[in-house]
Amino acid sequence: MADFPVKTESSVKTYRKAASVFFLLFALPCLLSVINITFAESWKIHFFPAAVILAAVIFGPTGGVAAGVSGSLYTALFLGNPYVIVGNALFGAMTALFYKKTGKLVLAALLAYLVQLPWLILTDYYLVNLSANFITRLVVVLLLGNILWAALIQLNIRPLKKLFGYKP
């Protein structure tokens, strides 16, 4: 039997970090994508942008893209809108890049949303054939949701990074 230098503490930290990466980038966005709260005459607040924003802050553009893609799978597959994958990947990457430049998460999420917005409008209107009224409501709800999630994450960024094993 070969002697392998095994460091239990290091191995546990590595597995814990890998599990947190998987959770933040793939599992959490998928889970949150099926949760929506309906309010004010069938408007829905979406939860998965929270996971995309959090992954973008912790893991950078690659994490933002991965979370954006995994969070969009439900919509793409079950609601017939594959274009949402590109839009949310773009949102995740841009949130990370703008956050790195500004250090302000709400501003970063707003700027990323502005980059994503033309893609959302053009694909939803011309390729998915959604009504202008529906798209307008979606634009407003996503804007408000992105501001909400970015603000909540910004308030809690240090404990969240610490929770997932990253230095603030």
Residue frames as a rotation matrix with the C-alpha (Angstrom) as fourth column:
MET 1
0.580 0.815 0.000 0.00
0.815 -0.580 0.000 0.00
0.000 0.000 -1.000 0.00
ALA 2
-0.250 -0.676 0.693 1.40
0.639 -0.653 -0.407 3.37
0.728 0.341 0.595 -0.98
ASP 3
-0.178 0.123 -0.976 1.78
0.874 -0.437 -0.214 6.06
-0.453 -0.891 -0.030 1.59
PHE 4
-0.049 0.260 0.964 -0.06
0.676 -0.702 0.224 9.18
0.736 0.663 -0.141 0.54
PRO 5
-0.930 -0.235 -0.282 0.33
0.367 -0.626 -0.688 12.40
-0.015 -0.743 0.669 2.43
VAL 6
-0.087 0.977 0.197 -3.26
0.680 -0.086 0.728 13.01
0.728 0.197 -0.657 3.46
LYS 7
-0.993 -0.119 -0.015 -4.16
0.096 -0.719 -0.689 16.21
0.071 -0.685 0.725 5.18
THR 8
-0.393 0.912 -0.118 -7.65
0.920 0.391 -0.039 15.79
0.010 -0.124 -0.992 6.52
GLU 9
-0.018 0.397 -0.918 -8.20
0.448 -0.817 -0.362 19.43
-0.894 -0.418 -0.163 7.36
SER 10
-0.667 -0.308 -0.679 -7.09
-0.418 -0.600 0.683 20.55
-0.617 0.739 0.272 3.90
SER 11
-0.942 0.329 0.072 -9.23
0.275 0.629 0.727 17.90
0.194 0.704 -0.683 2.20
VAL 12
-0.180 0.912 -0.368 -12.32
0.922 0.026 -0.387 18.90
-0.343 -0.409 -0.846 4.15
LYS 13
-0.121 0.084 -0.989 -11.81
0.002 -0.996 -0.085 22.56
-0.993 -0.013 0.120 3.26
THR 14
-0.907 -0.261 -0.331 -11.35
-0.326 -0.063 0.943 21.64
-0.267 0.963 -0.028 -0.40
TYR 15
-0.720 0.691 0.058 -14.55
0.651 0.644 0.403 19.57
0.241 0.328 -0.913 -0.47
ARG 16
-0.035 0.711 -0.703 -16.45
0.758 -0.439 -0.482 22.24
-0.651 -0.550 -0.523 1.43
LYS 17
-0.399 -0.187 -0.898 -15.31
-0.305 -0.896 0.322 24.88
-0.865 0.402 0.301 -1.01
ALA 18
-0.995 0.041 -0.093 -16.20
-0.072 0.363 0.929 22.66
0.072 0.931 -0.359 -3.98
ALA 19
-0.423 0.897 -0.130 -19.65
0.906 0.414 -0.090 22.04
-0.027 -0.156 -0.987 -2.51
SER 20
0.009 0.419 -0.908 -20.20
0.372 -0.844 -0.386 25.76
-0.928 -0.334 -0.163 -2.00
VAL 21
-0.753 -0.310 -0.580 -19.10
-0.413 -0.463 0.784 26.45
-0.511 0.830 0.221 -5.57
PHE 22
-0.881 0.468 0.067 -21.52
0.390 0.639 0.664 23.84
0.268 0.611 -0.745 -6.91
PHE 23
-0.182 0.860 -0.476 -24.32
0.912 -0.033 -0.409 25.17
-0.367 -0.508 -0.779 -4.73
LEU 24
-0.080 0.116 -0.990 -23.81
0.090 -0.988 -0.123 28.83
-0.993 -0.099 0.068 -5.66
LEU 25
-0.704 -0.323 -0.633 -23.20
-0.527 -0.361 0.770 28.31
-0.477 0.875 0.084 -9.35
PHE 26
-0.846 0.316 -0.429 -25.61
-0.206 0.549 0.810 25.53
0.492 0.774 -0.400 -10.25
ALA 27
-0.578 0.644 -0.501 -27.99
0.764 0.642 -0.056 24.27
0.286 -0.416 -0.864 -7.57
LEU 28
-0.473 0.397 -0.787 -29.10
0.490 -0.624 -0.609 27.55
-0.732 -0.673 0.100 -5.99
PRO 29
-0.735 0.236 -0.635 -29.88
-0.561 -0.739 0.374 29.35
-0.381 0.631 0.676 -9.28
CYS 30
-0.781 0.471 -0.411 -31.83
-0.023 0.635 0.772 26.31
0.624 0.613 -0.485 -10.50
LEU 31
-0.501 0.596 -0.628 -33.82
0.865 0.362 -0.347 26.10
0.021 -0.717 -0.696 -7.28
LEU 32
-0.492 0.276 -0.826 -34.52
0.245 -0.866 -0.435 29.82
-0.835 -0.416 0.359 -7.18
SER 33
-0.951 0.112 -0.287 -35.60
-0.308 -0.373 0.875 29.91
-0.009 0.921 0.389 -10.82
VAL 34
-0.545 0.798 -0.258 -38.78
0.463 0.543 0.700 27.99
0.699 0.263 -0.666 -9.97
ILE 35
-0.183 0.455 -0.871 -39.70
0.929 -0.210 -0.305 30.34
-0.322 -0.865 -0.384 -7.12
ASN 36
-0.752 0.074 0.655 -41.66
0.239 -0.895 0.376 33.44
0.614 0.439 0.656 -8.01
ILE 37
-0.567 0.615 -0.548 -43.93
0.607 -0.139 -0.783 35.51
-0.557 -0.776 -0.294 -5.82
THR 38
-0.356 0.552 0.754 -47.00
0.735 -0.333 0.591 36.92
0.577 0.765 -0.287 -7.50
PHE 39
-0.414 0.257 -0.873 -48.12
0.623 -0.620 -0.478 40.38
-0.664 -0.741 0.097 -6.48
ALA 40
-0.285 0.323 -0.902 -50.17
-0.289 -0.926 -0.241 43.30
-0.914 0.192 0.357 -7.84
GLU 41
0.608 0.707 -0.360 -52.26
-0.556 0.056 -0.829 41.72
-0.566 0.705 0.427 -10.57
SER 42
0.927 -0.169 0.335 -50.04
0.286 0.898 -0.336 38.81
-0.244 0.407 0.880 -11.59
TRP 43
0.509 -0.859 0.046 -46.67
-0.645 -0.417 -0.641 40.57
0.570 0.297 -0.766 -11.50
LYS 44
0.923 -0.216 -0.318 -43.97
0.339 0.847 0.409 38.17
0.181 -0.485 0.855 -10.33
ILE 45
0.520 -0.834 0.184 -40.76
-0.850 -0.487 0.200 38.84
-0.077 -0.261 -0.962 -8.46
HIS 46
0.727 -0.351 -0.590 -38.02
-0.051 0.829 -0.556 36.46
0.685 0.435 0.585 -9.53
PHE 47
0.905 -0.356 0.234 -35.58
-0.233 0.046 0.971 34.97
-0.357 -0.933 -0.041 -7.04
PHE 48
0.665 -0.680 0.308 -32.82
0.723 0.690 -0.037 33.54
-0.187 0.247 0.951 -9.22
PRO 49
0.553 -0.535 0.639 -31.17
0.119 -0.708 -0.696 36.92
0.825 0.461 -0.328 -9.97
ALA 50
0.784 -0.281 0.553 -30.09
-0.619 -0.287 0.731 36.88
-0.047 -0.916 -0.399 -6.32
ALA 51
0.662 -0.541 0.519 -28.02
0.277 0.820 0.502 33.77
-0.697 -0.188 0.692 -6.99
VAL 52
0.578 -0.441 0.687 -26.61
0.741 -0.069 -0.668 35.23
0.342 0.895 0.287 -10.20
ILE 53
0.663 -0.304 0.684 -25.57
-0.320 -0.941 -0.109 38.44
0.677 -0.147 -0.721 -8.44
LEU 54
0.763 -0.366 0.533 -24.08
-0.498 0.194 0.845 36.54
-0.413 -0.910 -0.035 -5.50
ALA 55
0.622 -0.541 0.566 -22.13
0.619 0.783 0.068 34.19
-0.480 0.308 0.822 -7.77
ALA 56
0.624 -0.373 0.686 -20.88
0.461 -0.534 -0.709 37.16
0.631 0.759 -0.161 -9.81
VAL 57
0.709 -0.335 0.620 -19.59
-0.606 -0.739 0.294 38.88
0.359 -0.585 -0.727 -6.67
ILE 58
0.628 -0.439 0.643 -17.92
-0.409 0.516 0.752 35.81
-0.662 -0.735 0.145 -5.21
PHE 59
0.245 -0.503 0.829 -16.63
0.512 0.793 0.330 34.05
-0.823 0.344 0.452 -8.35
GLY 60
-0.563 -0.510 -0.650 -16.34
-0.199 -0.680 0.706 36.87
-0.802 0.527 0.281 -10.87
PRO 61
-0.223 0.492 -0.841 -17.54
-0.949 -0.307 0.072 36.85
-0.223 0.815 0.536 -14.48
THR 62
-0.728 -0.081 -0.681 -17.21
-0.354 0.894 0.273 33.09
0.587 0.440 -0.679 -14.91
GLY 63
-0.884 0.420 -0.204 -19.33
0.405 0.471 -0.784 32.48
-0.233 -0.775 -0.587 -11.83
GLY 64
-0.405 0.748 -0.525 -21.88
-0.435 -0.663 -0.609 35.04
-0.804 -0.018 0.594 -12.99
VAL 65
-0.380 0.215 -0.900 -22.15
-0.894 0.167 0.417 33.32
0.240 0.962 0.129 -16.37
ALA 66
-0.874 0.005 -0.486 -22.47
0.047 0.996 -0.074 29.85
0.484 -0.088 -0.871 -14.83
ALA 67
-0.731 0.638 -0.242 -25.18
0.336 0.027 -0.942 30.98
-0.594 -0.770 -0.234 -12.41
GLY 68
-0.353 0.591 -0.725 -26.97
-0.721 -0.666 -0.192 32.91
-0.596 0.455 0.661 -15.16
VAL 69
-0.555 0.095 -0.826 -27.04
-0.653 0.565 0.504 29.85
0.515 0.819 -0.252 -17.40
SER 70
-0.873 0.203 -0.444 -28.15
0.355 0.888 -0.292 27.41
0.335 -0.412 -0.847 -14.71
GLY 71
-0.667 0.648 -0.369 -30.76
0.119 -0.396 -0.911 29.82
-0.736 -0.651 0.186 -13.39
SER 72
-0.342 0.501 -0.795 -32.19
-0.852 -0.522 0.038 30.18
-0.396 0.691 0.605 -16.90
LEU 73
-0.979 -0.134 -0.152 -32.58
-0.191 0.861 0.471 26.49
0.068 0.490 -0.869 -17.68
TYR 74
-0.527 0.848 0.054 -36.09
0.518 0.371 -0.771 26.25
-0.674 -0.378 -0.635 -16.27
THR 75
0.162 0.583 -0.796 -37.33
-0.304 -0.738 -0.602 29.18
-0.939 0.340 0.058 -18.35
ALA 76
-0.467 -0.437 -0.768 -35.51
-0.848 -0.026 0.530 27.97
-0.252 0.899 -0.358 -21.43
LEU 77
-0.996 -0.017 -0.088 -36.78
-0.040 0.962 0.272 24.41
0.080 0.274 -0.958 -21.25
PHE 78
-0.590 0.801 -0.104 -40.24
0.742 0.486 -0.463 24.67
-0.320 -0.350 -0.880 -19.77
LEU 79
0.226 0.689 -0.689 -41.36
0.234 -0.725 -0.648 28.08
-0.946 -0.015 -0.325 -20.98
GLY 80
0.483 0.003 0.876 -39.83
0.839 0.283 -0.464 27.84
-0.249 0.959 0.134 -24.44
ASN 81
0.977 -0.201 0.077 -37.47
-0.170 -0.940 -0.297 30.79
0.132 0.277 -0.952 -24.28
PRO 82
0.582 -0.808 -0.093 -33.89
0.813 0.579 0.059 29.63
0.006 -0.110 0.994 -24.92
TYR 83
0.190 -0.500 0.845 -32.74
0.396 -0.748 -0.532 33.22
0.898 0.436 0.056 -25.47
VAL 84
0.875 0.190 0.445 -33.05
-0.310 -0.486 0.817 33.97
0.371 -0.853 -0.366 -21.77
ILE 85
0.728 -0.668 -0.154 -29.91
0.656 0.614 0.438 31.87
-0.199 -0.420 0.886 -21.22
VAL 86
-0.107 -0.792 0.601 -27.73
0.847 -0.389 -0.362 34.33
0.520 0.471 0.712 -23.13
GLY 87
0.294 0.309 0.904 -29.37
-0.050 -0.940 0.338 37.32
0.954 -0.145 -0.261 -21.46
ASN 88
0.974 0.123 0.190 -28.84
-0.193 0.010 0.981 36.03
0.119 -0.992 0.033 -17.94
ALA 89
0.449 -0.894 -0.009 -25.30
0.888 0.445 0.117 34.88
-0.100 -0.060 0.993 -18.69
LEU 90
-0.106 -0.417 0.903 -24.62
0.549 -0.782 -0.296 38.39
0.829 0.464 0.312 -19.94
PHE 91
0.655 0.430 0.621 -26.19
-0.273 -0.632 0.725 39.85
0.705 -0.644 -0.297 -16.79
GLY 92
0.934 -0.309 -0.179 -23.99
0.318 0.492 0.810 37.66
-0.162 -0.814 0.558 -14.58
ALA 93
0.104 -0.954 0.281 -20.76
0.986 0.062 -0.157 38.49
0.133 0.293 0.947 -16.40
MET 94
-0.070 -0.097 0.993 -21.48
0.317 -0.946 -0.070 42.20
0.946 0.309 0.096 -16.56
THR 95
0.898 0.386 0.212 -22.49
-0.095 -0.300 0.949 42.38
0.430 -0.873 -0.232 -12.89
ALA 96
0.656 -0.715 -0.241 -19.13
0.690 0.438 0.577 40.90
-0.307 -0.545 0.781 -11.94
LEU 97
-0.165 -0.769 0.617 -17.18
0.920 -0.345 -0.185 43.22
0.355 0.538 0.765 -14.22
PHE 98
0.170 0.296 0.940 -19.01
0.052 -0.955 0.291 46.37
0.984 -0.001 -0.178 -13.13
TYR 99
0.982 0.167 -0.094 -18.72
0.089 0.036 0.995 45.36
0.169 -0.985 0.020 -9.46
LYS 100
0.322 -0.940 -0.112 -14.99
0.932 0.294 0.212 44.88
-0.167 -0.173 0.971 -9.86
LYS 101
-0.315 -0.432 0.845 -14.70
0.675 -0.728 -0.121 48.37
0.667 0.532 0.521 -11.40
THR 102
0.010 0.454 0.891 -17.03
-0.211 -0.870 0.446 50.27
0.977 -0.193 0.087 -9.08
GLY 103
-0.912 -0.311 -0.269 -17.19
0.150 0.358 -0.922 48.28
0.383 -0.881 -0.279 -5.84
LYS 104
-0.614 0.782 0.111 -20.88
-0.643 -0.414 -0.644 49.20
-0.457 -0.467 0.757 -5.66
LEU 105
-0.855 0.205 0.476 -23.17
0.297 0.947 0.126 46.26
-0.424 0.249 -0.871 -6.16
VAL 106
0.185 0.977 -0.103 -26.44
0.441 -0.176 -0.880 48.09
-0.878 0.118 -0.464 -6.80
LEU 107
0.282 -0.166 -0.945 -24.77
-0.681 -0.728 -0.076 50.25
-0.675 0.665 -0.319 -9.45
ALA 108
-0.770 -0.637 -0.046 -23.10
-0.511 0.571 0.642 47.19
-0.382 0.518 -0.765 -10.95
ALA 109
-0.551 0.642 0.533 -26.40
0.552 0.760 -0.344 45.31
-0.626 0.104 -0.773 -11.17
LEU 110
0.447 0.728 -0.519 -28.13
0.091 -0.614 -0.784 48.32
-0.890 0.303 -0.341 -12.73
LEU 111
-0.040 -0.553 -0.832 -25.41
-0.853 -0.414 0.317 48.77
-0.520 0.723 -0.456 -15.35
ALA 112
-0.910 -0.280 0.306 -25.42
-0.135 0.898 0.419 45.04
-0.391 0.340 -0.855 -16.10
TYR 113
-0.125 0.955 0.268 -29.18
0.551 0.292 -0.782 45.15
-0.825 0.050 -0.563 -16.49
LEU 114
0.447 0.246 -0.860 -28.86
-0.417 -0.793 -0.444 48.02
-0.791 0.557 -0.253 -18.96
VAL 115
-0.577 -0.693 -0.432 -26.45
-0.756 0.254 0.603 45.91
-0.309 0.674 -0.671 -21.00
GLN 116
-0.857 0.281 0.433 -28.83
0.274 0.958 -0.079 42.92
-0.437 0.051 -0.898 -20.85
LEU 117
-0.182 0.925 -0.333 -31.96
-0.034 -0.345 -0.938 44.95
-0.983 -0.160 0.094 -21.61
PRO 118
-0.115 0.177 -0.977 -31.68
-0.945 -0.322 0.053 45.27
-0.305 0.930 0.204 -25.42
TRP 119
-0.892 -0.233 -0.387 -31.16
-0.345 0.904 0.252 41.51
0.291 0.359 -0.887 -25.73
LEU 120
-0.759 0.649 0.055 -34.18
0.329 0.455 -0.828 40.84
-0.562 -0.610 -0.559 -23.52
ILE 121
-0.042 0.801 -0.598 -36.47
-0.371 -0.568 -0.735 43.19
-0.928 0.191 0.321 -25.42
LEU 122
-0.244 -0.104 -0.964 -35.40
-0.966 -0.059 0.251 42.14
-0.083 0.993 -0.086 -28.92
THR 123
-0.932 -0.150 -0.330 -35.49
-0.207 0.967 0.146 38.40
0.298 0.204 -0.933 -28.31
ASP 124
-0.697 0.717 0.020 -38.71
0.323 0.338 -0.884 38.42
-0.641 -0.610 -0.467 -26.29
TYR 125
0.032 0.749 -0.662 -40.54
-0.446 -0.582 -0.680 40.58
-0.894 0.317 0.315 -28.82
TYR 126
0.093 -0.034 -0.995 -39.20
-0.993 -0.079 -0.090 39.30
-0.076 0.996 -0.041 -32.14
LEU 127
-0.631 -0.457 -0.627 -38.19
-0.559 0.828 -0.042 35.71
0.538 0.324 -0.778 -31.42
VAL 128
-0.937 0.327 -0.123 -40.52
0.321 0.669 -0.670 34.61
-0.137 -0.667 -0.732 -28.61
ASN 129
-0.547 0.735 0.401 -43.42
0.229 -0.330 0.916 36.82
0.805 0.593 0.012 -29.77
LEU 130
-0.353 0.410 -0.841 -44.31
0.914 -0.041 -0.404 38.16
-0.200 -0.911 -0.360 -26.35
SER 131
0.555 0.657 0.511 -46.54
0.731 -0.678 0.078 41.22
0.398 0.330 -0.856 -26.26
ALA 132
-0.277 -0.635 0.721 -45.10
0.197 -0.772 -0.604 44.67
0.940 -0.026 0.339 -25.70
ASN 133
0.436 0.530 0.728 -47.29
-0.629 -0.399 0.667 45.01
0.644 -0.748 0.159 -22.60
PHE 134
0.967 -0.102 -0.233 -45.90
0.218 0.803 0.554 41.79
0.131 -0.587 0.799 -21.10
ILE 135
0.146 -0.986 0.082 -42.31
0.810 0.071 -0.583 42.79
0.568 0.152 0.809 -21.89
THR 136
-0.069 -0.110 0.991 -42.83
-0.222 -0.967 -0.123 46.23
0.973 -0.229 0.042 -20.34
ARG 137
0.786 0.419 0.454 -44.08
-0.535 0.093 0.840 44.68
0.310 -0.903 0.298 -17.12
LEU 138
0.803 -0.545 -0.239 -41.22
0.573 0.817 0.062 42.16
0.162 -0.187 0.969 -17.17
VAL 139
-0.028 -0.835 0.549 -38.66
0.461 -0.498 -0.734 44.94
0.887 0.232 0.399 -17.63
VAL 140
0.160 0.172 0.972 -40.03
-0.624 -0.745 0.234 46.82
0.765 -0.644 -0.012 -14.60
VAL 141
0.952 0.256 0.169 -40.23
-0.292 0.593 0.750 43.72
0.092 -0.764 0.639 -12.40
LEU 142
0.574 -0.806 -0.144 -36.71
0.738 0.586 -0.333 42.60
0.353 0.085 0.932 -13.29
LEU 143
-0.094 -0.585 0.806 -35.36
0.067 -0.811 -0.581 46.09
0.993 0.000 0.115 -12.65
LEU 144
0.401 0.335 0.853 -36.97
-0.773 -0.376 0.511 46.25
0.491 -0.864 0.108 -9.21
GLY 145
0.998 -0.023 -0.061 -35.91
0.048 0.895 0.443 42.69
0.044 -0.445 0.894 -8.40
ASN 146
0.319 -0.945 0.067 -32.31
0.661 0.172 -0.730 43.31
0.679 0.277 0.680 -9.43
ILE 147
-0.101 -0.305 0.947 -32.16
-0.384 -0.866 -0.320 46.43
0.918 -0.396 -0.030 -7.25
LEU 148
0.717 0.467 0.517 -33.68
-0.655 0.197 0.730 44.57
0.239 -0.862 0.447 -4.30
TRP 149
0.918 -0.362 -0.163 -31.33
0.384 0.913 0.136 41.58
0.100 -0.187 0.977 -4.54
ALA 150
0.103 -0.934 0.343 -28.23
0.485 -0.254 -0.837 43.69
0.869 0.252 0.426 -5.15
ALA 151
0.074 -0.016 0.997 -29.04
-0.627 -0.779 0.034 45.90
0.776 -0.627 -0.068 -2.14
LEU 152
0.879 0.313 0.360 -29.66
-0.475 0.520 0.710 42.91
0.035 -0.795 0.606 0.14
ILE 153
0.723 -0.680 -0.124 -26.49
0.631 0.723 -0.281 41.15
0.281 0.125 0.952 -0.99
GLN 154
0.019 -0.727 0.686 -24.44
0.116 -0.680 -0.724 44.35
0.993 0.093 0.072 -0.64
LEU 155
0.403 0.214 0.890 -25.64
-0.779 -0.430 0.456 44.71
0.480 -0.877 -0.007 2.97
ASN 156
0.787 0.012 0.616 -24.60
-0.428 0.731 0.532 41.13
-0.444 -0.683 0.580 3.72
ILE 157
0.733 -0.469 -0.493 -21.61
-0.401 0.287 -0.870 40.60
0.549 0.836 0.022 1.44
ARG 158
-0.253 -0.903 0.346 -18.98
-0.864 0.051 -0.500 40.11
0.434 -0.426 -0.794 4.13
PRO 159
-0.163 0.199 0.966 -20.87
-0.712 0.654 -0.255 37.42
-0.683 -0.730 0.035 6.08
LEU 160
0.857 0.515 -0.011 -21.90
-0.363 0.589 -0.722 35.72
-0.366 0.623 0.691 2.83
LYS 161
0.439 -0.786 -0.436 -18.34
-0.583 0.120 -0.803 35.57
0.683 0.607 -0.406 1.54
LYS 162
-0.451 -0.598 0.662 -17.19
-0.890 0.247 -0.384 34.29
0.066 -0.762 -0.644 4.92
LEU 163
0.304 0.688 0.659 -19.96
-0.651 0.655 -0.383 31.69
-0.695 -0.313 0.647 4.94
PHE 164
0.993 0.113 -0.022 -18.82
-0.087 0.611 -0.787 30.34
-0.075 0.783 0.617 1.59
GLY 165
0.566 -0.821 0.071 -15.15
0.626 0.484 0.611 30.44
-0.536 -0.301 0.789 2.53
TYR 166
0.150 -0.508 0.848 -13.99
0.816 -0.421 -0.396 33.55
0.559 0.751 0.352 0.67
LYS 167
-0.424 -0.394 -0.815 -12.24
0.802 -0.581 -0.136 36.53
-0.420 -0.712 0.563 2.14
PRO 168
0.669 0.742 -0.039 -14.19
0.666 -0.622 -0.412 39.79
-0.330 0.249 -0.910 1.79
